[in-house]
Amino acid sequence: MILRLMNEVDEAGVFWVANSFIWGWLLLPVLTLGILLRQDAGNHAGRLEGRLAGYLWIVGGVVCLWVLSILAWSWFISTIMASPEPERIVSLVLLMLGFYVVFALNHILDSYLYGMGRTDLMLYQSLFVSVVYYGAALLAYWTGIFVPDLQKIALLFGGGIVADSALTLWQVRKAGYFRLAT
């Protein structure tokens, strides 16, 4: 749905360069940490003995590095990524940054669930977000309530991240994994 909307508003290039920067550079240490956490949770039957807090602190440190590096993003996107519109891309990344902070924290919890073999919970998250959240957004689009532009689509996408994260947090708490992991 997001790609279709981006194509409709003729902003797919800006959106995908921004996402390439986010996923290929900003989130790289978080995604790698998630792999480590999956193995840690799987090898220790979820008993992390306080290491979950350490993983979350590392994510906090990565987020601090993001904030400290913001002033260099335009240069990086124009020079290293060779984009002709670095200001627009940085503006979009900044709009989505809070959502990706939520994603980074959520990725730690999702990685724990994956390591515990609870991919069923991840399936429920995906179904809920895809059917309920994006289904409602699609209905709003079809009825003319939601009129897309670059910022609204980015916020819609970010809202999907928040919805998924809220469901993850609820599932982890309900299953008692916070007690097990700490």
HUVENQUI-V302318 format. One record per pair of residues at least 6 apart in sequence whose C-alpha atoms are under 6 Angstrom apart, sorted by the first residue. I is the first residue (numbers start at 1). J is the second residue. D is the distance in whole Angstrom. If there is no record, write none. Layout:
# HUVENQUI-V302318
i:j:d
I:J:D
I:J:D
This chain:
# HUVENQUI-V302318
i:j:d
6:12:5
14:89:6
18:89:5
18:93:6
34:108:6
34:111:5
38:111:5
38:112:6
38:115:4
41:112:6
41:115:5
42:115:4
42:116:5
46:181:6
47:180:6
47:181:5
48:181:5
49:182:5
50:182:4
74:86:5
77:83:6
77:86:6
78:86:5
99:158:5
106:165:5
125:164:6
140:146:5
